[in-house]
Amino acid sequence: MMLKDKNAVVTGSTSGIGLAIARGLAEQGANVMINGLGSAEDNEAVRQSIEDDFGTKVLFSAANMLKSEQIIAMIAEADKTFGSVDILVNNAGIQFVSPIEDFPEEKWDAIIAINLTSAFHTIKAVTPGMKKRGWGRIINTASAHALVASPYKSAYVAAKHGIAGLTKTVGLELAEFGTTVNSIAPGYVWTPLVEQQVADTAKARGITEEQVIQDVLLKAQPTKKFVTVEQVAAVAVFLCSDHAASITGSTLPVDGGWTAQ
Ligand code: NAD
């Protein structure tokens, strides 16, 4: 139980990658505050299932990552209830695809707020405690789009490049305080979000779902396989280990070779 007595907050963790990371941390003995939008009933079921499976304390926060005061209150609640926040995972994120000339201003603002600014608020809030205790792990779910671009994803690529810069900066600031700050940069990961995208794209383009997967999504991914949420979670768990104490300020690709090209 590598993370016994450690307390974690994982944003955007009621589904997909964040949920797998929350489960991975709980499996190692960490108490976890999960977070996300959606129905109270579904979120309670997710919370209970992690607690049942791993026997650690699991809390749920409905904080909306668009709202700074809710983000700050979420960290304060975790700190008060658990007694500390030792591990912070900034994972909440949304996507919107459009040519720049048509890109809606409100979508730009929302993507920058959720995918980038929310991490500024959470990191700012957890840093004093991590510095004081001399141990901390901050992990951001970035994307291959933190390292390379694709057309029509201006806000997402800008936010993800931004998170890589924030990671480097805070990594330097916390380097002497036993606290590492890293980003994981996944390629295409098989999540409910992507599954839905496959069905929608197949319909829109009049091609089969298999063609969407091979010719559209996995075109950029040399392995021709989706990354799994468990593979991303395993990297997050490793980054929390003592063996990873010298990895900081980095953005680690988990992308089937995408950004090697
Ligand atoms: P997902 O849609 O399955 O999960 C997103 C989570 O974020 C959900 O729990 C949702 O409730 C929550 N969320 C969304 N908006 C929120 C808000 N305003 N406030 C609080 N919570 C909010 O998505 P996913 O595919 O697991 O993506 C998670 C992260 O991984 C994102 O940052 C995404 O950019 C990144 N990522 C995903 C892929 C991929 O292929 N799926 C690839 C690279 C990076």
Boltz pocket constraint, residues with backbone or C-beta under 6 A from the ligand:
constraints:
  - pocket:
      binder: B
      contacts: [[A, 11], [A, 12], [A, 13], [A, 14], [A, 15], [A, 16], [A, 17], [A, 18], [A, 35], [A, 36], [A, 37], [A, 38], [A, 62], [A, 63], [A, 64], [A, 65], [A, 66], [A, 90], [A, 91], [A, 92], [A, 93], [A, 94], [A, 114], [A, 115], [A, 141], [A, 142], [A, 143], [A, 144], [A, 185], [A, 186], [A, 187], [A, 188], [A, 189], [A, 190], [A, 191], [A, 192], [A, 193], [A, 194]]
      max_distance: 6.0
